[in-house]
Amino acid sequence: MKIKFDKDLIKRFSQISSPRREPSINVFNKNTKTLIFVAAKHGENAKTFSLIDKAFKEFKIDKVIIERDKSFKPFIKKILDKKQKCSEFSYAINKCGGRGIVFGEPCFDEQISELIKLGYEKIDIAFYYYLRYLNNFKIEKYKDNFIKRAKAYKDDKFYLYRIKILNLDKDEISFDKFKNWFKSKYKKDLSYDNYKSNMTAPFDRDEISTISGDLTKIRDKKVLDEIEDIFISEDVVLVVYGMSHYDTLEHSIKNSMNLV
């Protein structure tokens, strides 16, 4: 019997009343199929690593889905060569020796295409990604040169790649236009103090955080698609994803695996 998840049962993060705070391992069985979902704490986390160890010890895993897109493939060899274990996905890659890795994330072109289908303006999508990146500089040591660092991002190759996908010209996404966009959305000038790390969190409290909420759901649908595809030919799948994704996916998974 083919496993099919009801994507309509994926919750938005804003619907989660009590987000989990600790990593967990969650096992689901249906017929001959077994899904192990390690709800990970991002980064180098001992408890997350121990749960990944437990999964490999107790199950003969066919495929491992990690929270990265297919553009990450060239980095697997580097992680294996250097035995890097500084994150949940690098730890999982080392545990399986890089075999059976599946990338659960949609690529940026897929993300952008889906957001456009939902009716978002291209400039809002572009500046959403710009805004999200600034979280890297919301650190006290960057306070004095926050604007300088923010301005430099307009020439970042990954950002320009997204702009190319959106078919926008560089002058349409100048730093001055980004600052004007920021002021139009938040009624204040861009500055270290006015920028808040949770502006792009998926809380659905304003237009920009709703983009994040929709993007989270797009990503969640993708990982369920990958599980469905794997279950056509394989029996045991390990998913290593952030805790918040398990929060939003749990109801759909349990329903489809006949556990509700």
Phi and psi restraints in degrees (value plus and minus 20) as a CYANA .aco file:
   2 LYS   PHI     -94.6   -54.6
   2 LYS   PSI     114.2   154.2
   3 ILE   PHI    -101.7   -61.7
   3 ILE   PSI     106.0   146.0
   4 LYS   PHI    -151.9  -111.9
   4 LYS   PSI     103.9   143.9
   5 PHE   PHI    -112.6   -72.6
   5 PHE   PSI     122.3   162.3
   6 ASP   PHI    -105.1   -65.1
   6 ASP   PSI      82.1   122.1
   7 LYS   PHI     -87.5   -47.5
   7 LYS   PSI     -41.5    -1.5
   8 ASP   PHI     -88.2   -48.2
   8 ASP   PSI     -35.7     4.3
   9 LEU   PHI    -110.0   -70.0
   9 LEU   PSI     -21.9    18.1
  10 ILE   PHI     -85.0   -45.0
  10 ILE   PSI     110.1   150.1
  11 LYS   PHI    -110.0   -70.0
  11 LYS   PSI     131.4   171.4
  12 ARG   PHI     -98.5   -58.5
  12 ARG   PSI     129.9   169.9
  13 PHE   PHI     -81.8   -41.8
  13 PHE   PSI     -50.6   -10.6
  14 SER   PHI     -86.2   -46.2
  14 SER   PSI     -35.0     5.0
  15 GLN   PHI    -108.4   -68.4
  15 GLN   PSI     -27.2    12.8
  16 ILE   PHI    -104.6   -64.6
  16 ILE   PSI      92.0   132.0
  17 SER   PHI     -97.0   -57.0
  17 SER   PSI     -51.6   -11.6
  18 SER   PHI    -154.6  -114.6
  18 SER   PSI      61.9   101.9
  19 PRO   PHI     -78.6   -38.6
  19 PRO   PSI     120.6   160.6
  20 ARG   PHI     -89.2   -49.2
  20 ARG   PSI     128.3   168.3
  21 ARG   PHI    -130.8   -90.8
  21 ARG   PSI     -35.1     4.9
  22 GLU   PHI    -144.3  -104.3
  22 GLU   PSI     125.8   165.8
  23 PRO   PHI     -80.6   -40.6
  23 PRO   PSI     134.2   174.2
  24 SER   PHI    -171.5  -131.5
  24 SER   PSI     140.2   180.2
  25 ILE   PHI    -135.8   -95.8
  25 ILE   PSI     114.8   154.8
  26 ASN   PHI    -153.7  -113.7
  26 ASN   PSI     102.8   142.8
  27 VAL   PHI    -136.4   -96.4
  27 VAL   PSI     112.5   152.5
  28 PHE   PHI    -148.8  -108.8
  28 PHE   PSI     115.6   155.6
  29 ASN   PHI    -146.1  -106.1
  29 ASN   PSI     117.3   157.3
  30 LYS   PHI    -168.9  -128.9
  30 LYS   PSI      98.9   138.9
  31 ASN   PHI      35.7    75.7
  31 ASN   PSI    -140.1  -100.1
  32 THR   PHI    -115.8   -75.8
  32 THR   PSI     -16.1    23.9
  33 LYS   PHI    -119.8   -79.8
  33 LYS   PSI     119.1   159.1
  34 THR   PHI    -149.0  -109.0
  34 THR   PSI     107.8   147.8
  35 LEU   PHI    -134.8   -94.8
  35 LEU   PSI     102.7   142.7
  36 ILE   PHI    -131.2   -91.2
  36 ILE   PSI     102.8   142.8
  37 PHE   PHI    -137.2   -97.2
  37 PHE   PSI      89.0   129.0
  38 VAL   PHI    -109.1   -69.1
  38 VAL   PSI      88.7   128.7
  39 ALA   PHI    -101.5   -61.5
  39 ALA   PSI      81.5   121.5
  40 ALA   PHI    -113.8   -73.8
  40 ALA   PSI     131.5   171.5
  41 LYS   PHI    -113.1   -73.1
  41 LYS   PSI     103.0   143.0
  42 HIS   PHI     -80.7   -40.7
  42 HIS   PSI     126.9   166.9
  43 GLY   PHI      78.4   118.4
  43 GLY   PSI    -180.3  -140.3
  44 GLU   PHI    -109.0   -69.0
  44 GLU   PSI      71.0   111.0
  45 ASN   PHI    -142.0  -102.0
  45 ASN   PSI      99.3   139.3
  46 ALA   PHI     -81.1   -41.1
  46 ALA   PSI     -60.7   -20.7
  47 LYS   PHI     -87.0   -47.0
  47 LYS   PSI     -62.4   -22.4
  48 THR   PHI     -79.0   -39.0
  48 THR   PSI     -66.0   -26.0
  49 PHE   PHI     -81.0   -41.0
  49 PHE   PSI     -59.4   -19.4
  50 SER   PHI     -87.2   -47.2
  50 SER   PSI     -52.8   -12.8
  51 LEU   PHI     -91.4   -51.4
  51 LEU   PSI     -55.9   -15.9
  52 ILE   PHI     -85.0   -45.0
  52 ILE   PSI     -61.8   -21.8
  53 ASP   PHI     -77.5   -37.5
  53 ASP   PSI     -64.5   -24.5
  54 LYS   PHI     -80.7   -40.7
  54 LYS   PSI     -62.9   -22.9
  55 ALA   PHI     -81.1   -41.1
  55 ALA   PSI     -65.2   -25.2
  56 PHE   PHI     -91.0   -51.0
  56 PHE   PSI     -49.2    -9.2
  57 LYS   PHI     -93.3   -53.3
  57 LYS   PSI     -57.8   -17.8
  58 GLU   PHI    -115.7   -75.7
  58 GLU   PSI     -34.1     5.9
  59 PHE   PHI    -154.3  -114.3
  59 PHE   PSI     129.3   169.3
  60 LYS   PHI    -112.2   -72.2
  60 LYS   PSI      75.1   115.1
  61 ILE   PHI    -104.0   -64.0
  61 ILE   PSI     111.0   151.0
  62 ASP   PHI    -107.9   -67.9
  62 ASP   PSI     -62.5   -22.5
  63 LYS   PHI    -160.1  -120.1
  63 LYS   PSI     129.8   169.8
  64 VAL   PHI    -144.2  -104.2
  64 VAL   PSI      99.3   139.3
  65 ILE   PHI    -117.1   -77.1
  65 ILE   PSI     104.5   144.5
  66 ILE   PHI    -135.5   -95.5
  66 ILE   PSI     140.6   180.6
  67 GLU   PHI    -104.4   -64.4
  67 GLU   PSI      42.5    82.5
  68 ARG   PHI    -167.0  -127.0
  68 ARG   PSI     137.7   177.7
  69 ASP   PHI    -116.7   -76.7
  69 ASP   PSI     156.3   196.3
  70 LYS   PHI     -85.9   -45.9
  70 LYS   PSI     -37.4     2.6
  71 SER   PHI     -88.2   -48.2
  71 SER   PSI     -32.4     7.6
  72 PHE   PHI    -100.4   -60.4
  72 PHE   PSI     -31.4     8.6
  73 LYS   PHI     -71.2   -31.2
  73 LYS   PSI     -63.6   -23.6
  74 PRO   PHI     -81.5   -41.5
  74 PRO   PSI     -39.6     0.4
  75 PHE   PHI    -104.2   -64.2
  75 PHE   PSI     -31.1     8.9
  76 ILE   PHI     -82.9   -42.9
  76 ILE   PSI     -64.2   -24.2
  77 LYS   PHI     -80.8   -40.8
  77 LYS   PSI     -61.1   -21.1
  78 LYS   PHI     -82.7   -42.7
  78 LYS   PSI     -61.9   -21.9
  79 ILE   PHI     -82.8   -42.8
  79 ILE   PSI     -61.6   -21.6
  80 LEU   PHI     -89.6   -49.6
  80 LEU   PSI     -63.3   -23.3
  81 ASP   PHI     -82.1   -42.1
  81 ASP   PSI     -59.9   -19.9
  82 LYS   PHI    -113.9   -73.9
  82 LYS   PSI     -20.9    19.1
  83 LYS   PHI      31.7    71.7
  83 LYS   PSI      22.4    62.4
  84 GLN   PHI     -89.6   -49.6
  84 GLN   PSI     111.6   151.6
  85 LYS   PHI    -158.2  -118.2
  85 LYS   PSI      29.2    69.2
  86 CYS   PHI    -118.8   -78.8
  86 CYS   PSI     -15.3    24.7
  87 SER   PHI    -172.6  -132.6
  87 SER   PSI     146.4   186.4
  88 GLU   PHI     -84.2   -44.2
  88 GLU   PSI     -57.4   -17.4
  89 PHE   PHI     -94.9   -54.9
  89 PHE   PSI     -57.0   -17.0
  90 SER   PHI     -88.2   -48.2
  90 SER   PSI     -54.5   -14.5
  91 TYR   PHI     -84.5   -44.5
  91 TYR   PSI     -64.6   -24.6
  92 ALA   PHI     -84.2   -44.2
  92 ALA   PSI     -59.4   -19.4
  93 ILE   PHI     -80.5   -40.5
  93 ILE   PSI     -63.4   -23.4
  94 ASN   PHI     -86.8   -46.8
  94 ASN   PSI     -56.5   -16.5
  95 LYS   PHI     -83.1   -43.1
  95 LYS   PSI     -57.3   -17.3
  96 CYS   PHI    -119.1   -79.1
  96 CYS   PSI     -16.2    23.8
  97 GLY   PHI      45.6    85.6
  97 GLY   PSI       2.0    42.0
  98 GLY   PHI      60.0   100.0
  98 GLY   PSI     -19.4    20.6
  99 ARG   PHI    -109.4   -69.4
  99 ARG   PSI     117.6   157.6
 100 GLY   PHI      56.5    96.5
 100 GLY   PSI      -1.7    38.3
 101 ILE   PHI     -97.4   -57.4
 101 ILE   PSI     112.4   152.4
 102 VAL   PHI    -143.3  -103.3
 102 VAL   PSI     116.2   156.2
 103 PHE   PHI    -112.4   -72.4
 103 PHE   PSI      96.0   136.0
 104 GLY   PHI    -107.7   -67.7
 104 GLY   PSI     -29.0    11.0
 105 GLU   PHI    -111.5   -71.5
 105 GLU   PSI     123.2   163.2
 106 PRO   PHI     -91.2   -51.2
 106 PRO   PSI     122.7   162.7
 107 CYS   PHI     -87.8   -47.8
 107 CYS   PSI     146.4   186.4
 108 PHE   PHI     -80.7   -40.7
 108 PHE   PSI     -56.1   -16.1
 109 ASP   PHI     -85.3   -45.3
 109 ASP   PSI     -55.0   -15.0
 110 GLU   PHI     -87.7   -47.7
 110 GLU   PSI     -65.0   -25.0
 111 GLN   PHI     -77.3   -37.3
 111 GLN   PSI     -69.7   -29.7
 112 ILE   PHI     -84.2   -44.2
 112 ILE   PSI     -62.2   -22.2
 113 SER   PHI     -79.4   -39.4
 113 SER   PSI     -62.7   -22.7
 114 GLU   PHI     -88.9   -48.9
 114 GLU   PSI     -58.3   -18.3
 115 LEU   PHI     -85.4   -45.4
 115 LEU   PSI     -58.4   -18.4
 116 ILE   PHI     -84.6   -44.6
 116 ILE   PSI     -59.8   -19.8
 117 LYS   PHI     -79.8   -39.8
 117 LYS   PSI     -51.1   -11.1
 118 LEU   PHI     -99.3   -59.3
 118 LEU   PSI     -24.4    15.6
 119 GLY   PHI      79.9   119.9
 119 GLY   PSI     -11.6    28.4
 120 TYR   PHI     -94.5   -54.5
 120 TYR   PSI     125.4   165.4
 121 GLU   PHI     -93.3   -53.3
 121 GLU   PSI     124.1   164.1
 122 LYS   PHI     -79.2   -39.2
 122 LYS   PSI     -59.1   -19.1
 123 ILE   PHI     -87.3   -47.3
 123 ILE   PSI     -54.3   -14.3
 124 ASP   PHI     -89.4   -49.4
 124 ASP   PSI     -56.5   -16.5
 125 ILE   PHI     -85.4   -45.4
 125 ILE   PSI     -65.8   -25.8
 126 ALA   PHI     -79.6   -39.6
 126 ALA   PSI     -67.7   -27.7
 127 PHE   PHI     -97.7   -57.7
 127 PHE   PSI     -41.8    -1.8
 128 TYR   PHI     -80.3   -40.3
 128 TYR   PSI     -68.1   -28.1
 129 TYR   PHI     -83.9   -43.9
 129 TYR   PSI     -57.0   -17.0
 130 TYR   PHI     -82.1   -42.1
 130 TYR   PSI     -67.9   -27.9
 131 LEU   PHI     -81.4   -41.4
 131 LEU   PSI     -61.9   -21.9
 132 ARG   PHI     -83.5   -43.5
 132 ARG   PSI     -57.6   -17.6
 133 TYR   PHI     -84.0   -44.0
 133 TYR   PSI     -51.8   -11.8
 134 LEU   PHI     -83.2   -43.2
 134 LEU   PSI     -35.3     4.7
 135 ASN   PHI     -79.9   -39.9
 135 ASN   PSI     -44.8    -4.8
 136 ASN   PHI     -83.3   -43.3
 136 ASN   PSI     -42.0    -2.0
 137 PHE   PHI    -130.1   -90.1
 137 PHE   PSI     -13.0    27.0
 138 LYS   PHI    -103.6   -63.6
 138 LYS   PSI      42.0    82.0
 139 ILE   PHI    -153.1  -113.1
 139 ILE   PSI     118.9   158.9
 140 GLU   PHI     -72.2   -32.2
 140 GLU   PSI     -58.7   -18.7
 141 LYS   PHI     -88.1   -48.1
 141 LYS   PSI     -36.3     3.7
 142 TYR   PHI    -119.4   -79.4
 142 TYR   PSI     -14.7    25.3
 143 LYS   PHI     -77.1   -37.1
 143 LYS   PSI     -64.3   -24.3
 144 ASP   PHI     -93.5   -53.5
 144 ASP   PSI     -44.8    -4.8
 145 ASN   PHI    -141.2  -101.2
 145 ASN   PSI       8.8    48.8
 146 PHE   PHI     -77.5   -37.5
 146 PHE   PSI     -67.7   -27.7
 147 ILE   PHI     -86.0   -46.0
 147 ILE   PSI     -59.5   -19.5
 148 LYS   PHI     -81.1   -41.1
 148 LYS   PSI     -65.0   -25.0
 149 ARG   PHI     -87.8   -47.8
 149 ARG   PSI     -58.9   -18.9
 150 ALA   PHI     -81.7   -41.7
 150 ALA   PSI     -62.3   -22.3
 151 LYS   PHI     -84.0   -44.0
 151 LYS   PSI     -56.9   -16.9
 152 ALA   PHI     -84.9   -44.9
 152 ALA   PSI     -44.5    -4.5
 153 TYR   PHI     -84.8   -44.8
 153 TYR   PSI     -42.7    -2.7
 154 LYS   PHI     -80.9   -40.9
 154 LYS   PSI     -40.2    -0.2
 155 ASP   PHI    -124.7   -84.7
 155 ASP   PSI     -13.2    26.8
 156 ASP   PHI     -85.8   -45.8
 156 ASP   PSI     116.3   156.3
 157 LYS   PHI     -86.1   -46.1
 157 LYS   PSI     -53.1   -13.1
 158 PHE   PHI     -92.5   -52.5
 158 PHE   PSI     -56.7   -16.7
 159 TYR   PHI     -87.3   -47.3
 159 TYR   PSI     -62.8   -22.8
 160 LEU   PHI     -84.7   -44.7
 160 LEU   PSI     -50.0   -10.0
 161 TYR   PHI     -83.2   -43.2
 161 TYR   PSI     -62.9   -22.9
 162 ARG   PHI     -85.7   -45.7
 162 ARG   PSI     -58.6   -18.6
 163 ILE   PHI     -83.9   -43.9
 163 ILE   PSI     -57.9   -17.9
 164 LYS   PHI     -83.1   -43.1
 164 LYS   PSI     -62.2   -22.2
 165 ILE   PHI     -81.8   -41.8
 165 ILE   PSI     -58.6   -18.6
 166 LEU   PHI     -96.6   -56.6
 166 LEU   PSI     -28.5    11.5
 167 ASN   PHI      40.0    80.0
 167 ASN   PSI      23.5    63.5
 168 LEU   PHI    -126.5   -86.5
 168 LEU   PSI     128.5   168.5
 169 ASP   PHI    -102.8   -62.8
 169 ASP   PSI     134.0   174.0
 170 LYS   PHI     -79.0   -39.0
 170 LYS   PSI     -55.3   -15.3
 171 ASP   PHI     -90.5   -50.5
 171 ASP   PSI     -39.6     0.4
 172 GLU   PHI     -94.6   -54.6
 172 GLU   PSI     -39.7     0.3
 173 ILE   PHI    -141.8  -101.8
 173 ILE   PSI      14.4    54.4
 174 SER   PHI     -82.6   -42.6
 174 SER   PSI     141.6   181.6
 175 PHE   PHI     -85.7   -45.7
 175 PHE   PSI     -56.2   -16.2
 176 ASP   PHI     -81.7   -41.7
 176 ASP   PSI     -59.9   -19.9
 177 LYS   PHI     -90.1   -50.1
 177 LYS   PSI     -54.7   -14.7
 178 PHE   PHI     -83.4   -43.4
 178 PHE   PSI     -62.6   -22.6
 179 LYS   PHI     -83.5   -43.5
 179 LYS   PSI     -59.7   -19.7
 180 ASN   PHI     -85.3   -45.3
 180 ASN   PSI     -59.5   -19.5
 181 TRP   PHI     -83.0   -43.0
 181 TRP   PSI     -64.2   -24.2
 182 PHE   PHI     -78.3   -38.3
 182 PHE   PSI     -65.9   -25.9
 183 LYS   PHI     -85.7   -45.7
 183 LYS   PSI     -55.5   -15.5
 184 SER   PHI     -88.6   -48.6
 184 SER   PSI     -50.5   -10.5
 185 LYS   PHI    -104.7   -64.7
 185 LYS   PSI     -55.9   -15.9
 186 TYR   PHI    -137.7   -97.7
 186 TYR   PSI     -19.3    20.7
 187 LYS   PHI      38.5    78.5
 187 LYS   PSI      13.1    53.1
 188 LYS   PHI    -175.9  -135.9
 188 LYS   PSI     138.5   178.5
 189 ASP   PHI     -96.0   -56.0
 189 ASP   PSI     130.5   170.5
 190 LEU   PHI     -88.2   -48.2
 190 LEU   PSI     107.0   147.0
 191 SER   PHI    -180.3  -140.3
 191 SER   PSI     148.3   188.3
 192 TYR   PHI     -76.6   -36.6
 192 TYR   PSI     -66.1   -26.1
 193 ASP   PHI     -91.6   -51.6
 193 ASP   PSI     -53.9   -13.9
 194 ASN   PHI    -101.0   -61.0
 194 ASN   PSI     -42.5    -2.5
 195 TYR   PHI     -99.2   -59.2
 195 TYR   PSI     109.5   149.5
 196 LYS   PHI    -137.0   -97.0
 196 LYS   PSI     118.5   158.5
 197 SER   PHI     -81.4   -41.4
 197 SER   PSI     -46.6    -6.6
 198 ASN   PHI    -112.4   -72.4
 198 ASN   PSI     -10.2    29.8
 199 MET   PHI     -80.5   -40.5
 199 MET   PSI     -52.3   -12.3
 200 THR   PHI    -126.9   -86.9
 200 THR   PSI      -2.6    37.4
 201 ALA   PHI     -94.8   -54.8
 201 ALA   PSI     130.3   170.3
 202 PRO   PHI    -100.7   -60.7
 202 PRO   PSI      36.3    76.3
 203 PHE   PHI    -113.1   -73.1
 203 PHE   PSI     -27.5    12.5
 204 ASP   PHI      37.7    77.7
 204 ASP   PSI      14.1    54.1
 205 ARG   PHI    -120.1   -80.1
 205 ARG   PSI     -31.3     8.7
 206 ASP   PHI    -175.5  -135.5
 206 ASP   PSI    -200.0  -160.0
 207 GLU   PHI     -78.1   -38.1
 207 GLU   PSI     -62.2   -22.2
 208 ILE   PHI     -94.7   -54.7
 208 ILE   PSI     -61.8   -21.8
 209 SER   PHI     -88.6   -48.6
 209 SER   PSI     -43.6    -3.6
 210 THR   PHI     -91.7   -51.7
 210 THR   PSI     -54.0   -14.0
 211 ILE   PHI     -76.9   -36.9
 211 ILE   PSI     -65.3   -25.3
 212 SER   PHI     -82.7   -42.7
 212 SER   PSI     -60.9   -20.9
 213 GLY   PHI     -82.2   -42.2
 213 GLY   PSI     -62.1   -22.1
 214 ASP   PHI     -87.7   -47.7
 214 ASP   PSI     -58.8   -18.8
 215 LEU   PHI     -84.9   -44.9
 215 LEU   PSI     -59.1   -19.1
 216 THR   PHI     -80.1   -40.1
 216 THR   PSI     -61.9   -21.9
 217 LYS   PHI     -87.6   -47.6
 217 LYS   PSI     -57.6   -17.6
 218 ILE   PHI     -79.6   -39.6
 218 ILE   PSI     -64.4   -24.4
 219 ARG   PHI     -86.2   -46.2
 219 ARG   PSI     -59.7   -19.7
 220 ASP   PHI     -84.1   -44.1
 220 ASP   PSI     -61.2   -21.2
 221 LYS   PHI     -81.0   -41.0
 221 LYS   PSI     -58.8   -18.8
 222 LYS   PHI     -82.8   -42.8
 222 LYS   PSI     -64.1   -24.1
 223 VAL   PHI     -87.2   -47.2
 223 VAL   PSI     -54.8   -14.8
 224 LEU   PHI     -86.7   -46.7
 224 LEU   PSI     -57.7   -17.7
 225 ASP   PHI     -79.1   -39.1
 225 ASP   PSI     -62.6   -22.6
 226 GLU   PHI     -85.6   -45.6
 226 GLU   PSI     -60.9   -20.9
 227 ILE   PHI     -82.8   -42.8
 227 ILE   PSI     -65.1   -25.1
 228 GLU   PHI     -77.3   -37.3
 228 GLU   PSI     -66.1   -26.1
 229 ASP   PHI     -83.7   -43.7
 229 ASP   PSI     -61.5   -21.5
 230 ILE   PHI     -85.3   -45.3
 230 ILE   PSI     -60.3   -20.3
 231 PHE   PHI     -86.9   -46.9
 231 PHE   PSI     -32.2     7.8
 232 ILE   PHI     -83.8   -43.8
 232 ILE   PSI     -57.3   -17.3
 233 SER   PHI    -142.3  -102.3
 233 SER   PSI     -34.2     5.8
 234 GLU   PHI    -141.0  -101.0
 234 GLU   PSI     145.0   185.0
 235 ASP   PHI    -131.2   -91.2
 235 ASP   PSI     -48.1    -8.1
 236 VAL   PHI    -146.9  -106.9
 236 VAL   PSI      99.3   139.3
 237 VAL   PHI    -141.6  -101.6
 237 VAL   PSI     112.1   152.1
 238 LEU   PHI    -127.2   -87.2
 238 LEU   PSI     106.9   146.9
 239 VAL   PHI    -129.4   -89.4
 239 VAL   PSI     106.0   146.0
 240 VAL   PHI    -137.0   -97.0
 240 VAL   PSI      79.8   119.8
 241 TYR   PHI    -157.2  -117.2
 241 TYR   PSI     142.1   182.1
 242 GLY   PHI     -81.3   -41.3
 242 GLY   PSI     133.1   173.1
 243 MET   PHI     -76.4   -36.4
 243 MET   PSI     -59.8   -19.8
 244 SER   PHI     -83.6   -43.6
 244 SER   PSI     -50.8   -10.8
 245 HIS   PHI     -89.8   -49.8
 245 HIS   PSI     -55.7   -15.7
 246 TYR   PHI     -85.9   -45.9
 246 TYR   PSI     -58.6   -18.6
 247 ASP   PHI     -75.6   -35.6
 247 ASP   PSI     -65.6   -25.6
 248 THR   PHI     -99.8   -59.8
 248 THR   PSI     -44.4    -4.4
 249 LEU   PHI    -114.5   -74.5
 249 LEU   PSI     -37.4     2.6
 250 GLU   PHI     -74.1   -34.1
 250 GLU   PSI     -67.3   -27.3
 251 HIS   PHI     -84.9   -44.9
 251 HIS   PSI     -62.0   -22.0
 252 SER   PHI     -83.1   -43.1
 252 SER   PSI     -63.8   -23.8
 253 ILE   PHI     -83.6   -43.6
 253 ILE   PSI     -69.2   -29.2
 254 LYS   PHI     -82.9   -42.9
 254 LYS   PSI     -59.7   -19.7
 255 ASN   PHI     -83.7   -43.7
 255 ASN   PSI     -64.8   -24.8
 256 SER   PHI     -93.9   -53.9
 256 SER   PSI     -44.5    -4.5
 257 MET   PHI    -115.4   -75.4
 257 MET   PSI      -6.5    33.5
 258 ASN   PHI      41.5    81.5
 258 ASN   PSI      22.4    62.4
 259 LEU   PHI    -133.9   -93.9
 259 LEU   PSI      -6.9    33.1
